[in-house]
Amino acid sequence: MKKLAFIFSIVAFSLNAQVSVGKCKSFNADKELAKQIFDSINSYRKSLGQGAFIWEENYYVTAKTHNDYLNTNGLWGHRNNYQPGTELIVAVNNLRETVTPALYSMIADSCLRQWKHSAPHNQALKSPLLTKTETGYSTTWNGVTFNATRSKYGAISVNVVDYGNVKHVSCILHLGYYTDPNLELQK
C-alpha cells in the first residue's frame, strides 16, 4: 500500500508541477512541424465527428513562450494555474538524427498516439468545440472528477531540443482560454 501511495504521489506531482530534465545544448522552433501535428489532431477530431480546432497565432505565442521557458531552464511540465484541457504537453524522445520534414509524419503520429493513450489529454482532443466561453465539461481521471475547458482555438509550439548525443521534440498545445489575466485570449 505504501508503494502504491508513493507511485501515485510521483504521478500526481509530475502532472501538476515542473520537473528538472537537465540543460540542453540548444533548441530551435519548428513551426512547420507544429502545423503538421495540429493537422493530425484535426484529422483525428474529424474521424470522431468533431469540428476542427482553428489555428490562432496568439495561442502559438503562449505555447512557444512556455516551451522556450522550459527548454531554457531544463524543466518539463505545465504552466502554473492552467485549466485542465487547455494545455497538452508531450515529447518524442531519443531521436538520433536531425529532425527534417522526412520525420514529420512519424513525430506527428507519436505525439497524437501519446495524447490518445492518456485519458485526460484524449478527452481534451475529443471534446466538442467551444460555443460560449463559460461552456466546459466535467471529466474523471484516476477517480478524480474535475472541470475542464472546451476549446475552439489553439496552436502548437514545437521545439527540437539538442542534448548533444540525442535530440527530442518538445510539443505544447494550447487550447481554449486561460484565467491568467496576462494571457486572457477569449474570443
Backbone hydrogen bonds in HBPLUS format (Angstrom, degrees):
<---DONOR---> <-ACCEPTOR-->    atom                        ^
c    i                          cat <-CA-CA->   ^        H-A-AA   ^      H-
h    n   atom  resd res      DA  || num        DHA   H-A  angle D-A-AA Bond
n    s   type  num  typ     dist DA aas  dist angle  dist       angle   num
A0005-ALA N   A0001-MET O   2.96 MM   4  6.24 159.1  2.00 151.3 156.8     1
A0006-PHE N   A0002-LYS O   2.91 MM   4  6.11 152.9  1.98 146.3 153.9     2
A0007-ILE N   A0003-LYS O   2.95 MM   4  6.21 162.3  1.98 151.9 156.2     3
A0008-PHE N   A0004-LEU O   2.92 MM   4  6.14 162.4  1.96 150.0 155.1     4
A0009-SER N   A0005-ALA O   2.96 MM   4  6.15 155.6  2.02 144.6 151.0     5
A0010-ILE N   A0006-PHE O   3.06 MM   4  6.36 150.4  2.15 148.0 155.6     6
A0011-VAL N   A0007-ILE O   3.00 MM   4  6.28 165.6  2.02 155.2 158.7     7
A0012-ALA N   A0008-PHE O   2.81 MM   4  5.97 170.0  1.82 157.4 160.6     8
A0013-PHE N   A0009-SER O   2.94 MM   4  5.92 156.7  1.99 139.1 145.8     9
A0014-SER N   A0010-ILE O   2.95 MM   4  6.11 161.0  1.98 148.7 153.9    10
A0015-LEU N   A0011-VAL O   3.09 MM   4  6.29 136.7  2.29 144.8 155.9    11
A0016-ASN N   A0013-PHE O   3.18 MM   3  5.36 139.9  2.34 101.8 112.6    12
A0019-VAL N   A0076-TRP O   2.77 MM  57  5.26 160.2  1.81 149.3 150.9    13
A0076-TRP N   A0019-VAL O   2.75 MM  57  5.26 126.7  2.03 143.0 159.6    14
A0021-VAL N   A0074-GLY O   2.67 MM  53  5.31 169.0  1.69 141.1 144.7    15
A0025-LYS N   A0162-ASP O   2.75 MM 137  5.64 146.5  1.86 152.1 163.7    16
A0026-SER N   A0162-ASP O   3.36 MM 136  5.34 156.7  2.42 138.3 142.8    17
A0162-ASP N   A0026-SER O   2.83 MM 136  5.34 172.7  1.83 158.9 161.1    18
A0028-ASN N   A0160-VAL O   3.03 MM 132  5.31 149.8  2.12 134.6 143.2    19
A0160-VAL N   A0028-ASN O   2.78 MM 132  5.31 165.0  1.81 156.9 156.9    20
A0030-ASP N   A0158-VAL O   2.89 MM 128  5.51 152.0  1.96 149.9 151.9    21
A0034-ALA N   A0030-ASP O   3.08 MM   4  6.38 154.9  2.14 144.3 152.1    22
A0035-LYS N   A0031-LYS O   2.96 MM   4  6.21 155.9  2.02 148.1 152.7    23
A0036-GLN N   A0032-GLU O   3.11 MM   4  6.42 145.0  2.24 140.4 150.1    24
A0036-GLN N   A0033-LEU O   3.09 MM   3  5.01 119.4  2.48  93.1 108.6    25
A0037-ILE N   A0033-LEU O   2.97 MM   4  6.29 158.0  2.02 155.9 161.0    26
A0038-PHE N   A0034-ALA O   2.95 MM   4  6.18 159.6  1.99 148.7 154.9    27
A0039-ASP N   A0035-LYS O   2.90 MM   4  6.07 152.9  1.97 141.3 148.3    28
A0040-SER N   A0036-GLN O   2.96 MM   4  6.24 147.4  2.06 142.4 151.4    29
A0041-ILE N   A0037-ILE O   2.98 MM   4  6.34 151.4  2.06 150.1 157.6    30
A0042-ASN N   A0038-PHE O   3.04 MM   4  6.38 159.3  2.08 147.8 153.3    31
A0043-SER N   A0039-ASP O   2.89 MM   4  6.17 146.1  2.01 145.1 154.6    32
A0044-TYR N   A0040-SER O   3.00 MM   4  6.25 156.3  2.06 145.9 151.9    33
A0045-ARG N   A0041-ILE O   2.87 MM   4  6.20 159.7  1.91 152.5 158.4    34
A0046-LYS N   A0042-ASN O   2.89 MM   4  6.06 155.9  1.95 143.2 149.7    35
A0047-SER N   A0043-SER O   3.00 MM   4  6.29 151.5  2.09 145.1 152.4    36
A0048-LEU N   A0045-ARG O   2.99 MM   3  5.15 141.1  2.14 101.5 113.2    37
A0050-GLN N   A0045-ARG O   2.89 MM   5  5.02 161.8  1.93 147.9 141.7    38
A0049-GLY N   A0046-LYS O   2.96 MM   3  4.98 161.7  2.00 106.7 112.1    39
A0054-ILE N   A0152-LYS O   2.92 MM  98  6.26 163.8  1.94 152.3 157.5    40
A0154-GLY N   A0054-ILE O   2.98 MM 100  6.15 145.1  2.10 155.3 152.8    41
A0056-GLU N   A0154-GLY O   2.89 MM  98  5.39 145.8  2.01 137.9 144.1    42
A0059-TYR N   A0056-GLU O   3.00 MM   3  5.54 129.6  2.26 112.5 124.6    43
A0060-TYR N   A0056-GLU O   3.21 MM   4  6.64 146.9  2.33 144.1 153.8    44
A0060-TYR N   A0057-GLU O   3.06 MM   3  4.90 117.3  2.46  90.7 106.8    45
A0061-VAL N   A0057-GLU O   3.00 MM   4  6.36 153.9  2.07 150.9 157.1    46
A0062-THR N   A0058-ASN O   3.16 MM   4  6.52 156.4  2.22 143.8 149.1    47
A0063-ALA N   A0059-TYR O   2.92 MM   4  6.09 162.9  1.95 150.0 155.0    48
A0064-LYS N   A0060-TYR O   2.78 MM   4  5.90 163.7  1.81 154.1 159.2    49
A0065-THR N   A0061-VAL O   2.88 MM   4  5.96 158.6  1.92 146.3 152.5    50
A0066-HIS N   A0062-THR O   3.13 MM   4  6.30 160.5  2.17 143.8 148.2    51
A0067-ASN N   A0063-ALA O   2.86 MM   4  6.05 163.0  1.89 151.0 156.5    52
A0068-ASP N   A0064-LYS O   2.79 MM   4  5.88 169.5  1.80 155.3 158.1    53
A0069-TYR N   A0065-THR O   3.02 MM   4  6.13 154.3  2.09 140.1 147.6    54
A0070-LEU N   A0066-HIS O   2.94 MM   4  6.21 165.3  1.96 154.8 157.8    55
A0071-ASN N   A0067-ASN O   2.98 MM   4  6.22 170.6  1.99 155.4 157.9    56
A0072-THR N   A0068-ASP O   2.82 MM   4  5.87 158.1  1.87 150.5 156.8    57
A0073-ASN N   A0069-TYR O   3.09 MM   4  6.16 150.0  2.18 145.6 152.7    58
A0075-LEU N   A0070-LEU O   2.86 MM   5  4.66 169.8  1.87 141.8 142.7    59
A0086-THR N   A0083-GLN O   3.03 MM   3  5.64 146.6  2.15 148.5 147.4    60
A0149-THR N   A0084-PRO O   3.21 MM  65  6.67 152.0  2.30 164.8 167.6    61
A0175-LEU N   A0086-THR O   2.77 MM  89  4.50 164.0  1.80 133.4 136.5    62
A0088-LEU N   A0173-LEU O   2.92 MM  85  5.03 159.7  1.96 144.2 151.0    63
A0173-LEU N   A0088-LEU O   2.79 MM  85  5.03 170.7  1.79 157.5 160.6    64
A0090-VAL N   A0171-CYS O   3.03 MM  81  5.35 157.4  2.08 150.3 154.5    65
A0171-CYS N   A0090-VAL O   2.86 MM  81  5.35 168.9  1.88 178.0 175.2    66
A0092-VAL N   A0169-VAL O   2.95 MM  77  5.09 150.6  2.04 137.6 147.1    67
A0169-VAL N   A0092-VAL O   2.90 MM  77  5.09 157.2  1.95 140.2 146.4    68
A0095-LEU N   A0167-LYS O   2.82 MM  72  4.97 159.1  1.86 155.6 152.1    69
A0167-LYS N   A0095-LEU O   2.89 MM  72  4.97 148.6  1.99 142.5 151.8    70
A0103-LEU N   A0100-THR O   2.84 MM   3  5.60 156.4  1.89 126.8 133.0    71
A0104-TYR N   A0101-PRO O   3.23 MM   3  5.03 149.7  2.33  97.3 106.2    72
A0107-ILE N   A0103-LEU O   3.00 MM   4  6.23 162.5  2.03 160.7 166.5    73
A0108-ALA N   A0104-TYR O   2.80 MM   4  5.97 166.4  1.82 156.7 160.6    74
A0109-ASP N   A0105-SER O   2.92 MM   4  6.06 162.4  1.95 148.4 153.4    75
A0110-SER N   A0106-MET O   2.97 MM   4  6.14 153.4  2.04 143.3 150.7    76
A0111-CYS N   A0107-ILE O   2.94 MM   4  6.21 164.4  1.97 156.1 159.4    77
A0112-LEU N   A0108-ALA O   3.03 MM   4  6.21 174.8  2.03 155.4 156.9    78
A0113-ARG N   A0109-ASP O   2.88 MM   4  5.95 160.6  1.92 146.9 153.1    79
A0114-GLN N   A0110-SER O   2.98 MM   4  6.15 162.1  2.01 151.0 155.2    80
A0115-TRP N   A0111-CYS O   3.05 MM   4  6.32 164.3  2.07 155.0 159.1    81
A0116-LYS N   A0112-LEU O   2.85 MM   4  6.01 155.8  1.91 152.3 159.5    82
A0117-HIS N   A0113-ARG O   3.09 MM   4  6.26 140.0  2.26 142.5 152.0    83
A0118-SER N   A0115-TRP O   3.24 MM   3  5.34 163.7  2.26 106.7 110.3    84
A0122-ASN N   A0118-SER O   2.77 MM   4  5.86 171.6  1.78 171.8 174.6    85
A0123-GLN N   A0119-ALA O   2.91 MM   4  6.01 153.9  1.98 148.6 155.7    86
A0124-ALA N   A0120-PRO O   3.26 MM   4  6.48 151.9  2.34 137.8 143.7    87
A0125-LEU N   A0121-HIS O   3.07 MM   4  6.45 153.4  2.14 148.0 155.6    88
A0126-LYS N   A0122-ASN O   2.89 MM   4  6.11 147.6  2.00 150.5 159.4    89
A0127-SER N   A0123-GLN O   2.97 MM   4  5.85 125.9  2.27 143.5 155.3    90
A0130-LEU N   A0151-SER O   2.70 MM  21  4.67 149.7  1.79 113.8 120.1    91
A0135-THR N   A0132-LYS O   3.02 MM   3  5.33 162.0  2.05 113.8 119.6    92
A0137-TYR N   A0148-ALA O   3.07 MM  11  5.46 156.9  2.12 140.2 144.8    93
A0148-ALA N   A0137-TYR O   2.79 MM  11  5.46 161.7  1.82 167.6 172.2    94
A0139-THR N   A0146-PHE O   2.97 MM   7  5.68 167.0  1.99 163.7 166.2    95
A0146-PHE N   A0139-THR O   2.86 MM   7  5.68 160.4  1.90 166.4 172.3    96
A0141-TRP N   A0144-VAL O   2.90 MM   3  5.33 158.9  1.95 143.6 146.4    97
A0144-VAL N   A0141-TRP O   2.98 MM   3  5.33 165.0  2.00 115.5 120.1    98
A0176-GLY N   A0153-TYR O   3.28 MM  23  5.97 140.7  2.45 160.1 158.8    99
A0155-ALA N   A0174-HIS O   3.10 MM  19  5.70 144.6  2.23 148.7 159.1   100
A0174-HIS N   A0155-ALA O   2.96 MM  19  5.70 167.0  1.98 173.2 171.3   101
A0157-SER N   A0172-ILE O   2.87 MM  15  5.30 158.7  1.92 148.5 154.1   102
A0172-ILE N   A0157-SER O   2.96 MM  15  5.30 158.0  2.01 151.1 157.9   103
A0159-ASN N   A0170-SER O   2.93 MM  11  5.17 159.7  1.98 146.1 152.8   104
A0170-SER N   A0159-ASN O   2.83 MM  11  5.17 165.8  1.85 160.5 161.9   105
A0161-VAL N   A0168-HIS O   2.70 MM   7  5.22 169.7  1.71 175.0 171.3   106
A0168-HIS N   A0161-VAL O   2.88 MM   7  5.22 149.6  1.97 142.0 152.0   107
A0163-TYR N   A0166-VAL O   2.85 MM   3  5.50 165.4  1.87 167.2 172.0   108
A0183-LEU N   A0180-ASP O   2.87 MM   3  5.44 159.2  1.92 121.3 128.2   109
